[in-house]
């Protein structure tokens, strides 16, 4: 299935049905009086977070959504039916943004979460509603209230705990394939990952969702490679697992390049906790590993850099323990925030 994480759609809720102007006309019943019924309510536009969906691809092909109009009132005090609501399913993690103002209208982060984005118009009142002791034969009735219209941009941000970041061929896909059941494409050429891949990692009873993002290169801000298109998926994560090819003599330079690209895209992303790992340790000697780590930490002023071989799994437990620590801290903070809000 093709991955699409942004879409623009047009929405219109249903108009309310018109009220009815009618008078009772039956044999042997003179002066029957007004009996015009009310119009029904127009259909709402409702968004729901569906955990079975993982892409917005459906909204590339259907971009207009209009709810039905409410039924019109009729004589004999018959009211028009309320129109059915139009429910639009989207993946969990979808943001709904007003296209004109840029305002965030909704953020559907929980499976089954719903929001009535546009309300249907109210139905108009029939003339029976205007009868009183003074005016017993009113000829007044109301038209239904029009529905609401809006253009919105749907933006999917994957609900991942950890984001994998690195240059092409840094070993991200290999890492994901080793620690989870995900089967990303792996090859010895760059840009094998063209769309984010999710994998579920279990470490000591803790489930961690890891997102493998397509590799960045220098100049991504100007659209080189795949650009910054998928970096928004990092915003929901507890932290970043930054993989750097340990065999490359310019490892520190590459790390700084990606940090600069992150800053250009969204400075807040540089504040995320990160675990830095030098990969491909299986093709390095112990002396080369020691030298590479020392040189990297000196050039980047980062401490605690890990070393990993996804093929032999050397260093894997330590990396997973670091990730679990980040995820547990984020989840504890979420619980505390939720308790405080209550």
DOVEXRO-661493 format. One record per residue (C-alpha): residue number from 1; chain; residue in three letters; x, z negated, y negated. Coordinates in steps of 0.05 Angstrom, whole numbers, always signed. Example, Ala and Ser with C-alpha at 12.3 -4.5 7.8 and 13.67 -1.06 7.14 Angstrom:
ATOM | seq | mol | type | east | up | north
ATOM | 1 | A | Ala | +246 | -156 | +90 .
ATOM | 2 | A | Ser | +273 | -143 | +21 .
END
This chain:
ATOM | seq | mol | type | east | up | north
ATOM | 1 | A | Unk | +0 | +0 | +0 .
ATOM | 2 | A | Unk | +26 | +18 | -69 .
ATOM | 3 | A | Unk | +43 | -42 | -113 .
ATOM | 4 | A | Unk | +13 | -42 | -183 .
ATOM | 5 | A | Unk | +18 | -104 | -227 .
ATOM | 6 | A | Unk | -14 | -79 | -292 .
ATOM | 7 | A | Unk | -79 | -42 | -307 .
ATOM | 8 | A | Unk | -124 | -30 | -367 .
ATOM | 9 | A | Unk | -199 | -29 | -356 .
ATOM | 10 | A | Unk | -263 | -25 | -398 .
ATOM | 11 | A | Unk | -318 | -76 | -387 .
ATOM | 12 | A | Unk | -391 | -79 | -410 .
ATOM | 13 | A | Unk | -441 | -133 | -391 .
ATOM | 14 | A | Unk | -513 | -113 | -382 .
ATOM | 15 | A | Unk | -563 | -112 | -439 .
ATOM | 16 | A | Unk | -625 | -156 | -435 .
ATOM | 17 | A | Unk | -691 | -124 | -418 .
ATOM | 18 | A | Unk | -743 | -113 | -473 .
ATOM | 19 | A | Unk | -803 | -158 | -480 .
ATOM | 20 | A | Unk | -872 | -126 | -470 .
ATOM | 21 | A | Unk | -929 | -116 | -519 .
ATOM | 22 | A | Unk | -992 | -120 | -478 .
ATOM | 23 | A | Unk | -1063 | -147 | -481 .
ATOM | 24 | A | Unk | -1106 | -167 | -422 .
ATOM | 25 | A | Unk | -1158 | -115 | -408 .
ATOM | 26 | A | Unk | -1205 | -132 | -350 .
ATOM | 27 | A | Unk | -1278 | -118 | -338 .
ATOM | 28 | A | Unk | -1325 | -174 | -358 .
ATOM | 29 | A | Unk | -1269 | -212 | -393 .
ATOM | 30 | A | Unk | -1274 | -201 | -468 .
ATOM | 31 | A | Unk | -1218 | -221 | -515 .
ATOM | 32 | A | Unk | -1168 | -228 | -458 .
ATOM | 33 | A | Unk | -1110 | -242 | -505 .
ATOM | 34 | A | Unk | -1036 | -224 | -503 .
ATOM | 35 | A | Unk | -1003 | -220 | -435 .
ATOM | 36 | A | Unk | -936 | -185 | -448 .
ATOM | 37 | A | Unk | -880 | -213 | -405 .
ATOM | 38 | A | Unk | -807 | -228 | -423 .
ATOM | 39 | A | Unk | -748 | -183 | -408 .
ATOM | 40 | A | Unk | -696 | -204 | -357 .
ATOM | 41 | A | Unk | -624 | -224 | -371 .
ATOM | 42 | A | Unk | -570 | -171 | -366 .
ATOM | 43 | A | Unk | -515 | -177 | -314 .
ATOM | 44 | A | Unk | -453 | -218 | -328 .
ATOM | 45 | A | Unk | -382 | -192 | -316 .
ATOM | 46 | A | Unk | -347 | -242 | -270 .
ATOM | 47 | A | Unk | -275 | -243 | -247 .
ATOM | 48 | A | Unk | -256 | -278 | -183 .
ATOM | 49 | A | Unk | -187 | -292 | -153 .
ATOM | 50 | A | Unk | -185 | -262 | -83 .
ATOM | 51 | A | Unk | -127 | -286 | -39 .
ATOM | 52 | A | Unk | -135 | -223 | +4 .
ATOM | 53 | A | Unk | -111 | -178 | -52 .
ATOM | 54 | A | Unk | -38 | -169 | -72 .
ATOM | 55 | A | Unk | -40 | -110 | -121 .
ATOM | 56 | A | Unk | -82 | -82 | -178 .
ATOM | 57 | A | Unk | -78 | -11 | -149 .
ATOM | 58 | A | Unk | -155 | -6 | -144 .
ATOM | 59 | A | Unk | -159 | -7 | -220 .
ATOM | 60 | A | Unk | -117 | +54 | -228 .
ATOM | 61 | A | Unk | -174 | +95 | -200 .
ATOM | 62 | A | Unk | -234 | +57 | -227 .
ATOM | 63 | A | Unk | -226 | +35 | -299 .
ATOM | 64 | A | Unk | -298 | +28 | -325 .
ATOM | 65 | A | Unk | -343 | -29 | -304 .
ATOM | 66 | A | Unk | -414 | -36 | -331 .
ATOM | 67 | A | Unk | -463 | -88 | -307 .
ATOM | 68 | A | Unk | -537 | -71 | -299 .
ATOM | 69 | A | Unk | -590 | -81 | -352 .
ATOM | 70 | A | Unk | -644 | -133 | -343 .
ATOM | 71 | A | Unk | -714 | -111 | -324 .
ATOM | 72 | A | Unk | -766 | -100 | -379 .
ATOM | 73 | A | Unk | -825 | -145 | -387 .
ATOM | 74 | A | Unk | -893 | -119 | -365 .
ATOM | 75 | A | Unk | -966 | -134 | -376 .
ATOM | 76 | A | Unk | -1003 | -188 | -338 .
ATOM | 77 | A | Unk | -948 | -236 | -359 .
ATOM | 78 | A | Unk | -898 | -204 | -311 .
ATOM | 79 | A | Unk | -827 | -219 | -331 .
ATOM | 80 | A | Unk | -770 | -170 | -320 .
ATOM | 81 | A | Unk | -719 | -188 | -266 .
ATOM | 82 | A | Unk | -651 | -214 | -284 .
ATOM | 83 | A | Unk | -598 | -162 | -269 .
ATOM | 84 | A | Unk | -546 | -177 | -214 .
ATOM | 85 | A | Unk | -478 | -199 | -239 .
ATOM | 86 | A | Unk | -419 | -153 | -231 .
ATOM | 87 | A | Unk | -362 | -189 | -196 .
ATOM | 88 | A | Unk | -292 | -160 | -201 .
ATOM | 89 | A | Unk | -241 | -186 | -150 .
ATOM | 90 | A | Unk | -168 | -190 | -171 .
ATOM | 91 | A | Unk | -105 | -219 | -138 .
ATOM | 92 | A | Unk | -89 | -293 | -147 .
ATOM | 93 | A | Unk | -42 | -298 | -207 .
ATOM | 94 | A | Unk | -77 | -246 | -250 .
ATOM | 95 | A | Unk | -78 | -255 | -325 .
ATOM | 96 | A | Unk | -134 | -223 | -366 .
ATOM | 97 | A | Unk | -112 | -204 | -436 .
ATOM | 98 | A | Unk | -153 | -176 | -493 .
ATOM | 99 | A | Unk | -126 | -107 | -506 .
ATOM | 100 | A | Unk | -141 | -109 | -581 .
ATOM | 101 | A | Unk | -118 | -179 | -600 .
ATOM | 102 | A | Unk | -68 | -194 | -544 .
ATOM | 103 | A | Unk | -103 | -261 | -531 .
ATOM | 104 | A | Unk | -100 | -290 | -461 .
ATOM | 105 | A | Unk | -172 | -295 | -439 .
ATOM | 106 | A | Unk | -162 | -322 | -369 .
ATOM | 107 | A | Unk | -108 | -338 | -318 .
ATOM | 108 | A | Unk | -133 | -339 | -247 .
ATOM | 109 | A | Unk | -83 | -380 | -209 .
ATOM | 110 | A | Unk | -126 | -412 | -154 .
ATOM | 111 | A | Unk | -158 | -376 | -95 .
ATOM | 112 | A | Unk | -232 | -370 | -107 .
ATOM | 113 | A | Unk | -227 | -386 | -181 .
ATOM | 114 | A | Unk | -280 | -351 | -222 .
ATOM | 115 | A | Unk | -293 | -338 | -295 .
ATOM | 116 | A | Unk | -352 | -307 | -331 .
ATOM | 117 | A | Unk | -314 | -262 | -379 .
ATOM | 118 | A | Unk | -373 | -226 | -411 .
ATOM | 119 | A | Unk | -444 | -254 | -411 .
ATOM | 120 | A | Unk | -503 | -209 | -403 .
ATOM | 121 | A | Unk | -552 | -201 | -461 .
ATOM | 122 | A | Unk | -614 | -246 | -463 .
ATOM | 123 | A | Unk | -681 | -214 | -448 .
ATOM | 124 | A | Unk | -730 | -204 | -505 .
ATOM | 125 | A | Unk | -794 | -244 | -509 .
ATOM | 126 | A | Unk | -861 | -211 | -497 .
ATOM | 127 | A | Unk | -919 | -219 | -544 .
ATOM | 128 | A | Unk | -951 | -273 | -500 .
ATOM | 129 | A | Unk | -895 | -320 | -523 .
ATOM | 130 | A | Unk | -917 | -313 | -596 .
ATOM | 131 | A | Unk | -990 | -332 | -587 .
ATOM | 132 | A | Unk | -1012 | -395 | -623 .
ATOM | 133 | A | Unk | -1075 | -425 | -652 .
ATOM | 134 | A | Unk | -1065 | -387 | -717 .
ATOM | 135 | A | Unk | -1045 | -319 | -688 .
ATOM | 136 | A | Unk | -1082 | -310 | -622 .
ATOM | 137 | A | Unk | -1069 | -235 | -617 .
ATOM | 138 | A | Unk | -996 | -225 | -637 .
ATOM | 139 | A | Unk | -967 | -156 | -636 .
ATOM | 140 | A | Unk | -897 | -183 | -641 .
ATOM | 141 | A | Unk | -845 | -175 | -585 .
ATOM | 142 | A | Unk | -770 | -173 | -580 .
ATOM | 143 | A | Unk | -720 | -122 | -555 .
ATOM | 144 | A | Unk | -667 | -145 | -506 .
ATOM | 145 | A | Unk | -600 | -169 | -534 .
ATOM | 146 | A | Unk | -544 | -118 | -522 .
ATOM | 147 | A | Unk | -489 | -135 | -474 .
ATOM | 148 | A | Unk | -417 | -147 | -494 .
ATOM | 149 | A | Unk | -360 | -97 | -490 .
ATOM | 150 | A | Unk | -286 | -107 | -484 .
ATOM | 151 | A | Unk | -223 | -72 | -462 .
ATOM | 152 | A | Unk | -175 | -117 | -424 .
ATOM | 153 | A | Unk | -107 | -112 | -393 .
ATOM | 154 | A | Unk | -98 | -142 | -324 .
ATOM | 155 | A | Unk | -29 | -168 | -312 .
ATOM | 156 | A | Unk | -9 | -195 | -244 .
ATOM | 157 | A | Unk | +45 | -249 | -240 .
ATOM | 158 | A | Unk | +61 | -265 | -169 .
ATOM | 159 | A | Unk | +49 | -337 | -147 .
ATOM | 160 | A | Unk | +119 | -349 | -121 .
ATOM | 161 | A | Unk | +160 | -414 | -120 .
ATOM | 162 | A | Unk | +228 | -380 | -125 .
ATOM | 163 | A | Unk | +249 | -314 | -154 .
ATOM | 164 | A | Unk | +308 | -275 | -124 .
ATOM | 165 | A | Unk | +350 | -243 | -178 .
ATOM | 166 | A | Unk | +413 | -201 | -174 .
ATOM | 167 | A | Unk | +444 | -133 | -183 .
ATOM | 168 | A | Unk | +426 | -78 | -133 .
ATOM | 169 | A | Unk | +460 | -90 | -66 .
ATOM | 170 | A | Unk | +472 | -164 | -81 .
ATOM | 171 | A | Unk | +440 | -181 | -14 .
ATOM | 172 | A | Unk | +371 | -203 | -38 .
ATOM | 173 | A | Unk | +331 | -164 | +14 .
ATOM | 174 | A | Unk | +378 | -185 | +70 .
ATOM | 175 | A | Unk | +370 | -258 | +50 .
ATOM | 176 | A | Unk | +294 | -252 | +48 .
ATOM | 177 | A | Unk | +292 | -218 | +117 .
ATOM | 178 | A | Unk | +334 | -274 | +147 .
ATOM | 179 | A | Unk | +296 | -334 | +119 .
ATOM | 180 | A | Unk | +225 | -307 | +125 .
ATOM | 181 | A | Unk | +181 | -259 | +164 .
ATOM | 182 | A | Unk | +183 | -208 | +107 .
ATOM | 183 | A | Unk | +214 | -141 | +125 .
ATOM | 184 | A | Unk | +240 | -111 | +61 .
ATOM | 185 | A | Unk | +277 | -45 | +63 .
ATOM | 186 | A | Unk | +352 | -56 | +72 .
ATOM | 187 | A | Unk | +404 | -2 | +61 .
ATOM | 188 | A | Unk | +475 | +8 | +35 .
ATOM | 189 | A | Unk | +452 | +42 | -30 .
ATOM | 190 | A | Unk | +422 | +12 | -93 .
ATOM | 191 | A | Unk | +348 | +4 | -110 .
ATOM | 192 | A | Unk | +322 | -2 | -39 .
ATOM | 193 | A | Unk | +271 | -52 | -68 .
ATOM | 194 | A | Unk | +224 | -15 | -113 .
ATOM | 195 | A | Unk | +170 | -69 | -118 .
ATOM | 196 | A | Unk | +169 | -145 | -111 .
ATOM | 197 | A | Unk | +169 | -170 | -39 .
ATOM | 198 | A | Unk | +141 | -238 | -20 .
ATOM | 199 | A | Unk | +166 | -280 | +38 .
ATOM | 200 | A | Unk | +145 | -349 | +63 .
ATOM | 201 | A | Unk | +204 | -395 | +77 .
ATOM | 202 | A | Unk | +196 | -460 | +115 .
ATOM | 203 | A | Unk | +250 | -513 | +106 .
ATOM | 204 | A | Unk | +243 | -582 | +136 .
ATOM | 205 | A | Unk | +167 | -577 | +134 .
ATOM | 206 | A | Unk | +163 | -550 | +63 .
ATOM | 207 | A | Unk | +134 | -480 | +52 .
ATOM | 208 | A | Unk | +167 | -441 | -3 .
ATOM | 209 | A | Unk | +143 | -373 | -28 .
ATOM | 210 | A | Unk | +202 | -329 | -48 .
ATOM | 211 | A | Unk | +196 | -265 | -88 .
ATOM | 212 | A | Unk | +250 | -211 | -81 .
ATOM | 213 | A | Unk | +250 | -173 | -147 .
ATOM | 214 | A | Unk | +279 | -104 | -155 .
ATOM | 215 | A | Unk | +352 | -106 | -177 .
ATOM | 216 | A | Unk | +369 | -106 | -251 .
ATOM | 217 | A | Unk | +427 | -67 | -281 .
ATOM | 218 | A | Unk | +460 | -69 | -349 .
ATOM | 219 | A | Unk | +415 | -33 | -399 .
ATOM | 220 | A | Unk | +350 | -53 | -366 .
ATOM | 221 | A | Unk | +323 | -71 | -434 .
ATOM | 222 | A | Unk | +330 | +3 | -453 .
ATOM | 223 | A | Unk | +294 | +23 | -389 .
ATOM | 224 | A | Unk | +354 | +38 | -345 .
ATOM | 225 | A | Unk | +342 | +30 | -270 .
ATOM | 226 | A | Unk | +273 | -1 | -262 .
ATOM | 227 | A | Unk | +279 | -36 | -329 .
ATOM | 228 | A | Unk | +247 | -104 | -342 .
ATOM | 229 | A | Unk | +182 | -84 | -310 .
ATOM | 230 | A | Unk | +181 | -139 | -256 .
ATOM | 231 | A | Unk | +214 | -197 | -292 .
ATOM | 232 | A | Unk | +147 | -225 | -313 .
ATOM | 233 | A | Unk | +138 | -249 | -241 .
ATOM | 234 | A | Unk | +193 | -301 | -254 .
ATOM | 235 | A | Unk | +150 | -339 | -305 .
ATOM | 236 | A | Unk | +111 | -377 | -252 .
ATOM | 237 | A | Unk | +170 | -397 | -209 .
ATOM | 238 | A | Unk | +203 | -465 | -203 .
ATOM | 239 | A | Unk | +270 | -432 | -209 .
ATOM | 240 | A | Unk | +315 | -372 | -196 .
ATOM | 241 | A | Unk | +360 | -359 | -136 .
ATOM | 242 | A | Unk | +414 | -317 | -168 .
ATOM | 243 | A | Unk | +453 | -277 | -116 .
ATOM | 244 | A | Unk | +520 | -248 | -136 .
ATOM | 245 | A | Unk | +564 | -205 | -92 .
ATOM | 246 | A | Unk | +624 | -251 | -78 .
ATOM | 247 | A | Unk | +668 | -193 | -58 .
ATOM | 248 | A | Unk | +664 | -161 | -126 .
ATOM | 249 | A | Unk | +721 | -180 | -173 .
ATOM | 250 | A | Unk | +673 | -173 | -232 .
ATOM | 251 | A | Unk | +623 | -223 | -203 .
ATOM | 252 | A | Unk | +624 | -268 | -265 .
ATOM | 253 | A | Unk | +614 | -208 | -311 .
ATOM | 254 | A | Unk | +555 | -184 | -269 .
ATOM | 255 | A | Unk | +524 | -253 | -273 .
ATOM | 256 | A | Unk | +531 | -255 | -348 .
ATOM | 257 | A | Unk | +501 | -185 | -354 .
ATOM | 258 | A | Unk | +438 | -206 | -317 .
ATOM | 259 | A | Unk | +431 | -270 | -358 .
ATOM | 260 | A | Unk | +434 | -227 | -421 .
ATOM | 261 | A | Unk | +381 | -181 | -393 .
ATOM | 262 | A | Unk | +337 | -241 | -379 .
ATOM | 263 | A | Unk | +347 | -266 | -450 .
ATOM | 264 | A | Unk | +328 | -198 | -479 .
ATOM | 265 | A | Unk | +264 | -196 | -439 .
ATOM | 266 | A | Unk | +241 | -268 | -449 .
ATOM | 267 | A | Unk | +287 | -323 | -474 .
ATOM | 268 | A | Unk | +244 | -376 | -439 .
ATOM | 269 | A | Unk | +266 | -348 | -371 .
ATOM | 270 | A | Unk | +337 | -369 | -385 .
ATOM | 271 | A | Unk | +313 | -441 | -386 .
ATOM | 272 | A | Unk | +290 | -439 | -313 .
ATOM | 273 | A | Unk | +330 | -478 | -263 .
ATOM | 274 | A | Unk | +375 | -434 | -221 .
ATOM | 275 | A | Unk | +416 | -436 | -157 .
ATOM | 276 | A | Unk | +476 | -390 | -161 .
ATOM | 277 | A | Unk | +502 | -362 | -95 .
ATOM | 278 | A | Unk | +561 | -318 | -80 .
ATOM | 279 | A | Unk | +540 | -274 | -22 .
ATOM | 280 | A | Unk | +575 | -234 | +33 .
ATOM | 281 | A | Unk | +620 | -291 | +53 .
ATOM | 282 | A | Unk | +625 | -262 | +123 .
ATOM | 283 | A | Unk | +673 | -208 | +98 .
ATOM | 284 | A | Unk | +716 | -257 | +59 .
ATOM | 285 | A | Unk | +772 | -303 | +82 .
ATOM | 286 | A | Unk | +769 | -378 | +68 .
ATOM | 287 | A | Unk | +824 | -370 | +16 .
ATOM | 288 | A | Unk | +787 | -312 | -18 .
ATOM | 289 | A | Unk | +723 | -353 | -20 .
ATOM | 290 | A | Unk | +759 | -412 | -53 .
ATOM | 291 | A | Unk | +791 | -367 | -104 .
ATOM | 292 | A | Unk | +726 | -329 | -119 .
ATOM | 293 | A | Unk | +687 | -393 | -130 .
ATOM | 294 | A | Unk | +740 | -423 | -176 .
ATOM | 295 | A | Unk | +746 | -360 | -217 .
ATOM | 296 | A | Unk | +670 | -353 | -222 .
ATOM | 297 | A | Unk | +658 | -425 | -244 .
ATOM | 298 | A | Unk | +713 | -421 | -295 .
ATOM | 299 | A | Unk | +688 | -356 | -325 .
ATOM | 300 | A | Unk | +615 | -376 | -327 .
ATOM | 301 | A | Unk | +623 | -451 | -338 .
ATOM | 302 | A | Unk | +575 | -464 | -282 .
ATOM | 303 | A | Unk | +585 | -517 | -229 .
ATOM | 304 | A | Unk | +558 | -524 | -159 .
ATOM | 305 | A | Unk | +562 | -450 | -141 .
ATOM | 306 | A | Unk | +543 | -440 | -68 .
ATOM | 307 | A | Unk | +572 | -391 | -18 .
ATOM | 308 | A | Unk | +529 | -355 | +33 .
ATOM | 309 | A | Unk | +531 | -305 | +89 .
ATOM | 310 | A | Unk | +461 | -282 | +106 .
ATOM | 311 | A | Unk | +487 | -248 | +169 .
ATOM | 312 | A | Unk | +521 | -309 | +200 .
ATOM | 313 | A | Unk | +476 | -359 | +163 .
ATOM | 314 | A | Unk | +537 | -398 | +139 .
ATOM | 315 | A | Unk | +516 | -438 | +78 .
ATOM | 316 | A | Unk | +442 | -422 | +88 .
ATOM | 317 | A | Unk | +419 | -494 | +99 .
ATOM | 318 | A | Unk | +451 | -517 | +34 .
ATOM | 319 | A | Unk | +419 | -460 | -6 .
ATOM | 320 | A | Unk | +351 | -475 | +24 .
ATOM | 321 | A | Unk | +359 | -549 | +9 .
ATOM | 322 | A | Unk | +375 | -532 | -64 .
ATOM | 323 | A | Unk | +313 | -489 | -69 .
ATOM | 324 | A | Unk | +269 | -542 | -36 .
ATOM | 325 | A | Unk | +294 | -592 | -88 .
ATOM | 326 | A | Unk | +271 | -547 | -145 .
ATOM | 327 | A | Unk | +203 | -534 | -113 .
ATOM | 328 | A | Unk | +190 | -608 | -98 .
ATOM | 329 | A | Unk | +207 | -627 | -170 .
ATOM | 330 | A | Unk | +160 | -574 | -198 .
ATOM | 331 | A | Unk | +103 | -596 | -152 .
ATOM | 332 | A | Unk | +113 | -669 | -169 .
ATOM | 333 | A | Unk | +110 | -652 | -243 .
ATOM | 334 | A | Unk | +46 | -612 | -232 .
ATOM | 335 | A | Unk | +14 | -671 | -197 .
ATOM | 336 | A | Unk | +34 | -719 | -252 .
ATOM | 337 | A | Unk | +7 | -670 | -305 .
ATOM | 338 | A | Unk | -59 | -663 | -267 .
ATOM | 339 | A | Unk | -66 | -739 | -261 .
ATOM | 340 | A | Unk | -52 | -749 | -335 .
ATOM | 341 | A | Unk | -104 | -697 | -353 .
ATOM | 342 | A | Unk | -157 | -732 | -311 .
END
